[in-house]
């Protein structure tokens, strides 16, 4: 939930430095997608608790609703400690929300109640009780404080959204289009967004309950959901949705998909059994990574000041311009940001002088600015381009400039003529030599006769041989054998029974068959439900199944759900499996099985 709360800003820089060492630089070169920032696990009773809901206020204070009570942290995970103990609750709380006054609201599914506390953790009021009437709840799992002081509750067991405030334990309710609502948030304009886990959609309503449409559909593709867990509206107005496929999807309020991040695994930026999600006014995102028992943070890289292009203009060869400064700013209000290396795509005509690499591998505090100097000194004429990669490629700046020949200067003035030197003395005249006698003229020789030209020889006769006839075409060879057919193997995912009896041990619920080719189970997820309570649980079974083989997959139903089952009341387990055949087709299916004690 994004709405503001009063409090004291706690930066937690030491914790941030630890986080950076855990791999905060993995990412892509896009300017407007989230990168992995860091994580925390906590300690003591918090570390051993089940994390159910999360929220953040405008100062970056993070609140986590757990089975052991309500805990507080600063933005990078430095613990404020237990804010509200389990003395108020039975088995902890399901979700948390903070309003603009700093008041904290939680839902307790075991008591079917809503509790309000001030920023110090002192109780202000409580409301609710078990039932299906106005102001009564059946396993409420989501809560959100609206901008007008009203509190909205996702009443999962009754398939309702109920609204109340401090003076009124019941204001209104609606159920249109809902099937197991589990997460809820209210935007600044009053629109209400609900994570509807039964319909695999995000339902949108006016604050009065008037439906405005739905976002998404069932599936694993972009913009689709498999059991969405939570929805949160960031202060930028974008929607952040967590779902059981272990990813976060970001949408505009009109439902346009902007990005998705996260994948299944245990590494940085990977998720297992993802839970609640919270976004703040800098689009920082905190995610409950329950399977890895941690909170992960995703954030935007620092911004480039002045845009993402730089033009050096025209440059005379041999006359380089002064180094150009490109500035980056950490415009995040709460998170210190580590800025990665700076480099050039080719570096032929541009360079990064060592003396001007301030903004490379540096810790940049909120609001601070750093710079990178770019020199342009080409060796040949023409347009020269390059790309400046900042923060290890998370931000990019296009560089351009044109090199031209230098102009020839004007001819200098002619110098003055020097003075004439003195005339030298005249030398003596030499004697005149005598003229020699002329010799006699010899007789002229006679001209020789011209020889006669030889005649041209006659052309020989053409040969009389003839071309032989064309031979007959040989017979067609026999038809070659037909090549082998490609695999069309398709895995099959089916429930073992419509209803199964459950106990403390895992129970076989789903069968996977792999005809023709072996197959790989690459994703699995299960959720158990009873009396409105929804709990994520594990799916046990092999990762590989041989060709023409069948395997059963077992699910453990947690005690919190089993205790709600009776002979007369049943529950449901949703099992999601994604299976890929070797060189064949894939199957993704969300199977629903009834459960009884």
Secondary structure as a PSIPRED ss2 file (coil, helix, strand):
# PSIPRED VFORMAT (PSIPRED V4.0)

   1 X C   1.000  0.000  0.000
   2 X C   1.000  0.000  0.000
   3 X C   1.000  0.000  0.000
   4 X C   1.000  0.000  0.000
   5 X C   1.000  0.000  0.000
   6 X C   1.000  0.000  0.000
   7 X C   1.000  0.000  0.000
   8 X C   1.000  0.000  0.000
   9 X C   1.000  0.000  0.000
  10 X C   1.000  0.000  0.000
  11 X C   1.000  0.000  0.000
  12 X C   1.000  0.000  0.000
  13 X H   0.000  1.000  0.000
  14 X H   0.000  1.000  0.000
  15 X H   0.000  1.000  0.000
  16 X H   0.000  1.000  0.000
  17 X H   0.000  1.000  0.000
  18 X H   0.000  1.000  0.000
  19 X H   0.000  1.000  0.000
  20 X H   0.000  1.000  0.000
  21 X C   1.000  0.000  0.000
  22 X C   1.000  0.000  0.000
  23 X C   1.000  0.000  0.000
  24 X C   1.000  0.000  0.000
  25 X C   1.000  0.000  0.000
  26 X C   1.000  0.000  0.000
  27 X C   1.000  0.000  0.000
  28 X C   1.000  0.000  0.000
  29 X C   1.000  0.000  0.000
  30 X C   1.000  0.000  0.000
  31 X C   1.000  0.000  0.000
  32 X C   1.000  0.000  0.000
  33 X C   1.000  0.000  0.000
  34 X C   1.000  0.000  0.000
  35 X E   0.000  0.000  1.000
  36 X E   0.000  0.000  1.000
  37 X E   0.000  0.000  1.000
  38 X E   0.000  0.000  1.000
  39 X E   0.000  0.000  1.000
  40 X E   0.000  0.000  1.000
  41 X C   1.000  0.000  0.000
  42 X C   1.000  0.000  0.000
  43 X C   1.000  0.000  0.000
  44 X H   0.000  1.000  0.000
  45 X H   0.000  1.000  0.000
  46 X H   0.000  1.000  0.000
  47 X H   0.000  1.000  0.000
  48 X C   1.000  0.000  0.000
  49 X C   1.000  0.000  0.000
  50 X C   1.000  0.000  0.000
  51 X E   0.000  0.000  1.000
  52 X E   0.000  0.000  1.000
  53 X E   0.000  0.000  1.000
  54 X E   0.000  0.000  1.000
  55 X E   0.000  0.000  1.000
  56 X E   0.000  0.000  1.000
  57 X C   1.000  0.000  0.000
  58 X C   1.000  0.000  0.000
  59 X C   1.000  0.000  0.000
  60 X C   1.000  0.000  0.000
  61 X C   1.000  0.000  0.000
  62 X E   0.000  0.000  1.000
  63 X E   0.000  0.000  1.000
  64 X E   0.000  0.000  1.000
  65 X E   0.000  0.000  1.000
  66 X E   0.000  0.000  1.000
  67 X C   1.000  0.000  0.000
  68 X C   1.000  0.000  0.000
  69 X E   0.000  0.000  1.000
  70 X E   0.000  0.000  1.000
  71 X E   0.000  0.000  1.000
  72 X E   0.000  0.000  1.000
  73 X E   0.000  0.000  1.000
  74 X C   1.000  0.000  0.000
  75 X C   1.000  0.000  0.000
  76 X C   1.000  0.000  0.000
  77 X C   1.000  0.000  0.000
  78 X C   1.000  0.000  0.000
  79 X E   0.000  0.000  1.000
  80 X E   0.000  0.000  1.000
  81 X E   0.000  0.000  1.000
  82 X E   0.000  0.000  1.000
  83 X E   0.000  0.000  1.000
  84 X E   0.000  0.000  1.000
  85 X C   1.000  0.000  0.000
  86 X C   1.000  0.000  0.000
  87 X C   1.000  0.000  0.000
  88 X C   1.000  0.000  0.000
  89 X C   1.000  0.000  0.000
  90 X C   1.000  0.000  0.000
  91 X C   1.000  0.000  0.000
  92 X C   1.000  0.000  0.000
  93 X C   1.000  0.000  0.000
  94 X C   1.000  0.000  0.000
  95 X E   0.000  0.000  1.000
  96 X E   0.000  0.000  1.000
  97 X E   0.000  0.000  1.000
  98 X E   0.000  0.000  1.000
  99 X C   1.000  0.000  0.000
 100 X C   1.000  0.000  0.000
 101 X C   1.000  0.000  0.000
 102 X C   1.000  0.000  0.000
 103 X C   1.000  0.000  0.000
 104 X E   0.000  0.000  1.000
 105 X E   0.000  0.000  1.000
 106 X E   0.000  0.000  1.000
 107 X E   0.000  0.000  1.000
 108 X E   0.000  0.000  1.000
 109 X C   1.000  0.000  0.000
 110 X C   1.000  0.000  0.000
 111 X C   1.000  0.000  0.000
 112 X C   1.000  0.000  0.000
 113 X E   0.000  0.000  1.000
 114 X E   0.000  0.000  1.000
 115 X E   0.000  0.000  1.000
 116 X E   0.000  0.000  1.000
 117 X E   0.000  0.000  1.000
 118 X C   1.000  0.000  0.000
 119 X C   1.000  0.000  0.000
 120 X C   1.000  0.000  0.000
 121 X C   1.000  0.000  0.000
 122 X C   1.000  0.000  0.000
 123 X E   0.000  0.000  1.000
 124 X E   0.000  0.000  1.000
 125 X E   0.000  0.000  1.000
 126 X E   0.000  0.000  1.000
 127 X E   0.000  0.000  1.000
 128 X E   0.000  0.000  1.000
 129 X C   1.000  0.000  0.000
 130 X E   0.000  0.000  1.000
 131 X C   1.000  0.000  0.000
 132 X C   1.000  0.000  0.000
 133 X C   1.000  0.000  0.000
 134 X C   1.000  0.000  0.000
 135 X C   1.000  0.000  0.000
 136 X C   1.000  0.000  0.000
 137 X E   0.000  0.000  1.000
 138 X C   1.000  0.000  0.000
 139 X C   1.000  0.000  0.000
 140 X E   0.000  0.000  1.000
 141 X E   0.000  0.000  1.000
 142 X E   0.000  0.000  1.000
 143 X E   0.000  0.000  1.000
 144 X E   0.000  0.000  1.000
 145 X E   0.000  0.000  1.000
 146 X C   1.000  0.000  0.000
 147 X C   1.000  0.000  0.000
 148 X C   1.000  0.000  0.000
 149 X C   1.000  0.000  0.000
 150 X C   1.000  0.000  0.000
 151 X E   0.000  0.000  1.000
 152 X E   0.000  0.000  1.000
 153 X E   0.000  0.000  1.000
 154 X E   0.000  0.000  1.000
 155 X E   0.000  0.000  1.000
 156 X C   1.000  0.000  0.000
 157 X C   1.000  0.000  0.000
 158 X C   1.000  0.000  0.000
 159 X C   1.000  0.000  0.000
 160 X E   0.000  0.000  1.000
 161 X E   0.000  0.000  1.000
 162 X E   0.000  0.000  1.000
 163 X E   0.000  0.000  1.000
 164 X E   0.000  0.000  1.000
 165 X C   1.000  0.000  0.000
 166 X C   1.000  0.000  0.000
 167 X C   1.000  0.000  0.000
 168 X C   1.000  0.000  0.000
 169 X C   1.000  0.000  0.000
 170 X C   1.000  0.000  0.000
 171 X C   1.000  0.000  0.000
 172 X E   0.000  0.000  1.000
 173 X E   0.000  0.000  1.000
 174 X E   0.000  0.000  1.000
 175 X C   1.000  0.000  0.000
 176 X C   1.000  0.000  0.000
 177 X C   1.000  0.000  0.000
 178 X C   1.000  0.000  0.000
 179 X C   1.000  0.000  0.000
 180 X C   1.000  0.000  0.000
 181 X E   0.000  0.000  1.000
 182 X E   0.000  0.000  1.000
 183 X E   0.000  0.000  1.000
 184 X E   0.000  0.000  1.000
 185 X E   0.000  0.000  1.000
 186 X E   0.000  0.000  1.000
 187 X C   1.000  0.000  0.000
 188 X C   1.000  0.000  0.000
 189 X C   1.000  0.000  0.000
 190 X C   1.000  0.000  0.000
 191 X C   1.000  0.000  0.000
 192 X E   0.000  0.000  1.000
 193 X E   0.000  0.000  1.000
 194 X E   0.000  0.000  1.000
 195 X E   0.000  0.000  1.000
 196 X E   0.000  0.000  1.000
 197 X C   1.000  0.000  0.000
 198 X C   1.000  0.000  0.000
 199 X C   1.000  0.000  0.000
 200 X C   1.000  0.000  0.000
 201 X E   0.000  0.000  1.000
 202 X E   0.000  0.000  1.000
 203 X E   0.000  0.000  1.000
 204 X E   0.000  0.000  1.000
 205 X E   0.000  0.000  1.000
 206 X C   1.000  0.000  0.000
 207 X C   1.000  0.000  0.000
 208 X C   1.000  0.000  0.000
 209 X C   1.000  0.000  0.000
 210 X C   1.000  0.000  0.000
 211 X E   0.000  0.000  1.000
 212 X E   0.000  0.000  1.000
 213 X E   0.000  0.000  1.000
 214 X E   0.000  0.000  1.000
 215 X E   0.000  0.000  1.000
 216 X C   1.000  0.000  0.000
 217 X C   1.000  0.000  0.000
 218 X E   0.000  0.000  1.000
 219 X C   1.000  0.000  0.000
 220 X C   1.000  0.000  0.000
 221 X C   1.000  0.000  0.000
 222 X C   1.000  0.000  0.000
 223 X C   1.000  0.000  0.000
 224 X C   1.000  0.000  0.000
 225 X E   0.000  0.000  1.000
 226 X C   1.000  0.000  0.000
 227 X C   1.000  0.000  0.000
 228 X E   0.000  0.000  1.000
 229 X E   0.000  0.000  1.000
 230 X E   0.000  0.000  1.000
 231 X E   0.000  0.000  1.000
 232 X E   0.000  0.000  1.000
 233 X E   0.000  0.000  1.000
 234 X C   1.000  0.000  0.000
 235 X C   1.000  0.000  0.000
 236 X C   1.000  0.000  0.000
 237 X C   1.000  0.000  0.000
 238 X C   1.000  0.000  0.000
 239 X E   0.000  0.000  1.000
 240 X E   0.000  0.000  1.000
 241 X E   0.000  0.000  1.000
 242 X E   0.000  0.000  1.000
 243 X E   0.000  0.000  1.000
 244 X C   1.000  0.000  0.000
 245 X C   1.000  0.000  0.000
 246 X C   1.000  0.000  0.000
 247 X E   0.000  0.000  1.000
 248 X E   0.000  0.000  1.000
 249 X E   0.000  0.000  1.000
 250 X E   0.000  0.000  1.000
 251 X E   0.000  0.000  1.000
 252 X C   1.000  0.000  0.000
 253 X C   1.000  0.000  0.000
 254 X C   1.000  0.000  0.000
 255 X C   1.000  0.000  0.000
 256 X C   1.000  0.000  0.000
 257 X E   0.000  0.000  1.000
 258 X E   0.000  0.000  1.000
 259 X E   0.000  0.000  1.000
 260 X E   0.000  0.000  1.000
 261 X E   0.000  0.000  1.000
 262 X C   1.000  0.000  0.000
 263 X E   0.000  0.000  1.000
 264 X E   0.000  0.000  1.000
 265 X C   1.000  0.000  0.000
 266 X C   1.000  0.000  0.000
 267 X C   1.000  0.000  0.000
 268 X C   1.000  0.000  0.000
 269 X C   1.000  0.000  0.000
 270 X E   0.000  0.000  1.000
 271 X E   0.000  0.000  1.000
 272 X C   1.000  0.000  0.000
 273 X C   1.000  0.000  0.000
 274 X E   0.000  0.000  1.000
 275 X E   0.000  0.000  1.000
 276 X E   0.000  0.000  1.000
 277 X E   0.000  0.000  1.000
 278 X E   0.000  0.000  1.000
 279 X E   0.000  0.000  1.000
 280 X C   1.000  0.000  0.000
 281 X C   1.000  0.000  0.000
 282 X C   1.000  0.000  0.000
 283 X C   1.000  0.000  0.000
 284 X C   1.000  0.000  0.000
 285 X E   0.000  0.000  1.000
 286 X E   0.000  0.000  1.000
 287 X E   0.000  0.000  1.000
 288 X E   0.000  0.000  1.000
 289 X E   0.000  0.000  1.000
 290 X H   0.000  1.000  0.000
 291 X H   0.000  1.000  0.000
 292 X H   0.000  1.000  0.000
 293 X C   1.000  0.000  0.000
 294 X E   0.000  0.000  1.000
 295 X E   0.000  0.000  1.000
 296 X E   0.000  0.000  1.000
 297 X E   0.000  0.000  1.000
 298 X E   0.000  0.000  1.000
 299 X E   0.000  0.000  1.000
 300 X C   1.000  0.000  0.000
 301 X C   1.000  0.000  0.000
 302 X C   1.000  0.000  0.000
 303 X E   0.000  0.000  1.000
 304 X E   0.000  0.000  1.000
 305 X C   1.000  0.000  0.000
 306 X C   1.000  0.000  0.000
 307 X C   1.000  0.000  0.000
 308 X C   1.000  0.000  0.000
 309 X E   0.000  0.000  1.000
 310 X E   0.000  0.000  1.000
 311 X E   0.000  0.000  1.000
 312 X E   0.000  0.000  1.000
 313 X E   0.000  0.000  1.000
 314 X E   0.000  0.000  1.000
 315 X E   0.000  0.000  1.000
 316 X E   0.000  0.000  1.000
 317 X C   1.000  0.000  0.000
 318 X C   1.000  0.000  0.000
 319 X C   1.000  0.000  0.000
 320 X C   1.000  0.000  0.000
 321 X C   1.000  0.000  0.000
 322 X C   1.000  0.000  0.000
 323 X C   1.000  0.000  0.000
 324 X E   0.000  0.000  1.000
 325 X E   0.000  0.000  1.000
 326 X E   0.000  0.000  1.000
 327 X E   0.000  0.000  1.000
 328 X E   0.000  0.000  1.000
 329 X E   0.000  0.000  1.000
 330 X C   1.000  0.000  0.000
 331 X C   1.000  0.000  0.000
 332 X C   1.000  0.000  0.000
 333 X C   1.000  0.000  0.000
 334 X C   1.000  0.000  0.000
 335 X C   1.000  0.000  0.000
 336 X C   1.000  0.000  0.000
 337 X E   0.000  0.000  1.000
 338 X E   0.000  0.000  1.000
 339 X E   0.000  0.000  1.000
 340 X C   1.000  0.000  0.000
 341 X C   1.000  0.000  0.000
 342 X C   1.000  0.000  0.000
 343 X E   0.000  0.000  1.000
 344 X E   0.000  0.000  1.000
 345 X C   1.000  0.000  0.000
 346 X C   1.000  0.000  0.000
 347 X C   1.000  0.000  0.000
 348 X C   1.000  0.000  0.000
 349 X C   1.000  0.000  0.000
 350 X E   0.000  0.000  1.000
 351 X E   0.000  0.000  1.000
 352 X C   1.000  0.000  0.000
 353 X C   1.000  0.000  0.000
 354 X H   0.000  1.000  0.000
 355 X H   0.000  1.000  0.000
 356 X H   0.000  1.000  0.000
 357 X C   1.000  0.000  0.000
 358 X C   1.000  0.000  0.000
 359 X C   1.000  0.000  0.000
 360 X C   1.000  0.000  0.000
 361 X C   1.000  0.000  0.000
 362 X E   0.000  0.000  1.000
 363 X E   0.000  0.000  1.000
 364 X E   0.000  0.000  1.000
 365 X C   1.000  0.000  0.000
 366 X C   1.000  0.000  0.000
 367 X C   1.000  0.000  0.000
 368 X C   1.000  0.000  0.000
 369 X E   0.000  0.000  1.000
 370 X E   0.000  0.000  1.000
 371 X E   0.000  0.000  1.000
 372 X E   0.000  0.000  1.000
 373 X E   0.000  0.000  1.000
 374 X E   0.000  0.000  1.000
 375 X E   0.000  0.000  1.000
 376 X E   0.000  0.000  1.000
 377 X C   1.000  0.000  0.000
 378 X C   1.000  0.000  0.000
 379 X C   1.000  0.000  0.000
 380 X C   1.000  0.000  0.000
 381 X C   1.000  0.000  0.000
 382 X E   0.000  0.000  1.000
 383 X E   0.000  0.000  1.000
 384 X E   0.000  0.000  1.000
 385 X E   0.000  0.000  1.000
 386 X E   0.000  0.000  1.000
 387 X E   0.000  0.000  1.000
 388 X E   0.000  0.000  1.000
 389 X E   0.000  0.000  1.000
 390 X E   0.000  0.000  1.000
 391 X H   0.000  1.000  0.000
 392 X H   0.000  1.000  0.000
 393 X H   0.000  1.000  0.000
 394 X C   1.000  0.000  0.000
 395 X E   0.000  0.000  1.000
 396 X E   0.000  0.000  1.000
 397 X E   0.000  0.000  1.000
 398 X E   0.000  0.000  1.000
 399 X E   0.000  0.000  1.000
 400 X E   0.000  0.000  1.000
 401 X E   0.000  0.000  1.000
 402 X E   0.000  0.000  1.000
 403 X E   0.000  0.000  1.000
 404 X E   0.000  0.000  1.000
 405 X C   1.000  0.000  0.000
 406 X C   1.000  0.000  0.000
 407 X C   1.000  0.000  0.000
 408 X C   1.000  0.000  0.000
 409 X C   1.000  0.000  0.000
 410 X C   1.000  0.000  0.000
 411 X C   1.000  0.000  0.000
 412 X C   1.000  0.000  0.000
 413 X C   1.000  0.000  0.000
 414 X C   1.000  0.000  0.000
 415 X C   1.000  0.000  0.000
 416 X C   1.000  0.000  0.000
 417 X C   1.000  0.000  0.000
 418 X C   1.000  0.000  0.000
 419 X C   1.000  0.000  0.000
 420 X C   1.000  0.000  0.000
 421 X C   1.000  0.000  0.000
 422 X C   1.000  0.000  0.000
 423 X C   1.000  0.000  0.000
 424 X C   1.000  0.000  0.000
 425 X C   1.000  0.000  0.000
 426 X C   1.000  0.000  0.000
 427 X C   1.000  0.000  0.000
 428 X C   1.000  0.000  0.000
 429 X C   1.000  0.000  0.000
 430 X C   1.000  0.000  0.000
 431 X C   1.000  0.000  0.000
 432 X C   1.000  0.000  0.000
 433 X C   1.000  0.000  0.000
 434 X C   1.000  0.000  0.000
 435 X C   1.000  0.000  0.000
 436 X C   1.000  0.000  0.000
 437 X C   1.000  0.000  0.000
 438 X C   1.000  0.000  0.000
 439 X C   1.000  0.000  0.000
 440 X C   1.000  0.000  0.000
 441 X C   1.000  0.000  0.000
 442 X C   1.000  0.000  0.000
 443 X C   1.000  0.000  0.000
 444 X C   1.000  0.000  0.000
 445 X C   1.000  0.000  0.000
 446 X C   1.000  0.000  0.000
 447 X C   1.000  0.000  0.000
 448 X C   1.000  0.000  0.000
 449 X C   1.000  0.000  0.000
 450 X C   1.000  0.000  0.000
 451 X C   1.000  0.000  0.000
 452 X C   1.000  0.000  0.000
 453 X C   1.000  0.000  0.000
 454 X C   1.000  0.000  0.000
 455 X C   1.000  0.000  0.000
 456 X C   1.000  0.000  0.000
 457 X C   1.000  0.000  0.000
 458 X C   1.000  0.000  0.000
 459 X C   1.000  0.000  0.000
 460 X C   1.000  0.000  0.000
 461 X C   1.000  0.000  0.000
 462 X C   1.000  0.000  0.000
 463 X C   1.000  0.000  0.000
 464 X C   1.000  0.000  0.000
 465 X C   1.000  0.000  0.000
 466 X C   1.000  0.000  0.000
 467 X C   1.000  0.000  0.000
 468 X C   1.000  0.000  0.000
 469 X C   1.000  0.000  0.000
 470 X C   1.000  0.000  0.000
 471 X C   1.000  0.000  0.000
 472 X C   1.000  0.000  0.000
 473 X C   1.000  0.000  0.000
 474 X C   1.000  0.000  0.000
 475 X C   1.000  0.000  0.000
 476 X C   1.000  0.000  0.000
 477 X C   1.000  0.000  0.000
 478 X C   1.000  0.000  0.000
 479 X C   1.000  0.000  0.000
 480 X C   1.000  0.000  0.000
 481 X C   1.000  0.000  0.000
 482 X C   1.000  0.000  0.000
 483 X C   1.000  0.000  0.000
 484 X C   1.000  0.000  0.000
 485 X C   1.000  0.000  0.000
 486 X C   1.000  0.000  0.000
 487 X C   1.000  0.000  0.000
 488 X C   1.000  0.000  0.000
 489 X C   1.000  0.000  0.000
 490 X C   1.000  0.000  0.000
 491 X C   1.000  0.000  0.000
 492 X E   0.000  0.000  1.000
 493 X E   0.000  0.000  1.000
 494 X E   0.000  0.000  1.000
 495 X E   0.000  0.000  1.000
 496 X C   1.000  0.000  0.000
 497 X C   1.000  0.000  0.000
 498 X C   1.000  0.000  0.000
 499 X E   0.000  0.000  1.000
 500 X E   0.000  0.000  1.000
 501 X E   0.000  0.000  1.000
 502 X C   1.000  0.000  0.000
 503 X C   1.000  0.000  0.000
 504 X C   1.000  0.000  0.000
 505 X C   1.000  0.000  0.000
 506 X C   1.000  0.000  0.000
 507 X E   0.000  0.000  1.000
 508 X E   0.000  0.000  1.000
 509 X E   0.000  0.000  1.000
 510 X E   0.000  0.000  1.000
 511 X E   0.000  0.000  1.000
 512 X E   0.000  0.000  1.000
 513 X E   0.000  0.000  1.000
 514 X E   0.000  0.000  1.000
 515 X C   1.000  0.000  0.000
 516 X C   1.000  0.000  0.000
 517 X C   1.000  0.000  0.000
 518 X C   1.000  0.000  0.000
 519 X E   0.000  0.000  1.000
 520 X E   0.000  0.000  1.000
 521 X E   0.000  0.000  1.000
 522 X E   0.000  0.000  1.000
 523 X E   0.000  0.000  1.000
 524 X E   0.000  0.000  1.000
 525 X E   0.000  0.000  1.000
 526 X E   0.000  0.000  1.000
 527 X E   0.000  0.000  1.000
 528 X E   0.000  0.000  1.000
 529 X E   0.000  0.000  1.000
 530 X E   0.000  0.000  1.000
 531 X C   1.000  0.000  0.000
 532 X C   1.000  0.000  0.000
 533 X E   0.000  0.000  1.000
 534 X E   0.000  0.000  1.000
 535 X E   0.000  0.000  1.000
 536 X E   0.000  0.000  1.000
 537 X E   0.000  0.000  1.000
 538 X C   1.000  0.000  0.000
 539 X E   0.000  0.000  1.000
 540 X E   0.000  0.000  1.000
 541 X C   1.000  0.000  0.000
 542 X C   1.000  0.000  0.000
 543 X C   1.000  0.000  0.000
 544 X E   0.000  0.000  1.000
 545 X E   0.000  0.000  1.000
 546 X C   1.000  0.000  0.000
 547 X C   1.000  0.000  0.000
 548 X C   1.000  0.000  0.000
 549 X E   0.000  0.000  1.000
 550 X E   0.000  0.000  1.000
 551 X E   0.000  0.000  1.000
 552 X E   0.000  0.000  1.000
 553 X E   0.000  0.000  1.000
 554 X E   0.000  0.000  1.000
 555 X E   0.000  0.000  1.000
 556 X C   1.000  0.000  0.000
 557 X C   1.000  0.000  0.000
 558 X C   1.000  0.000  0.000
 559 X H   0.000  1.000  0.000
 560 X H   0.000  1.000  0.000
 561 X H   0.000  1.000  0.000
 562 X H   0.000  1.000  0.000
 563 X C   1.000  0.000  0.000
 564 X C   1.000  0.000  0.000
 565 X C   1.000  0.000  0.000
 566 X C   1.000  0.000  0.000
 567 X C   1.000  0.000  0.000
 568 X C   1.000  0.000  0.000
 569 X C   1.000  0.000  0.000
 570 X C   1.000  0.000  0.000
 571 X E   0.000  0.000  1.000
 572 X E   0.000  0.000  1.000
 573 X E   0.000  0.000  1.000
 574 X E   0.000  0.000  1.000
 575 X E   0.000  0.000  1.000
 576 X E   0.000  0.000  1.000
 577 X E   0.000  0.000  1.000
 578 X E   0.000  0.000  1.000
 579 X E   0.000  0.000  1.000
 580 X E   0.000  0.000  1.000
 581 X E   0.000  0.000  1.000
 582 X C   1.000  0.000  0.000
 583 X C   1.000  0.000  0.000
 584 X C   1.000  0.000  0.000
 585 X C   1.000  0.000  0.000
 586 X E   0.000  0.000  1.000
 587 X E   0.000  0.000  1.000
 588 X E   0.000  0.000  1.000
 589 X E   0.000  0.000  1.000
 590 X E   0.000  0.000  1.000
 591 X E   0.000  0.000  1.000
 592 X E   0.000  0.000  1.000
 593 X E   0.000  0.000  1.000
 594 X E   0.000  0.000  1.000
 595 X E   0.000  0.000  1.000
 596 X E   0.000  0.000  1.000
 597 X C   1.000  0.000  0.000
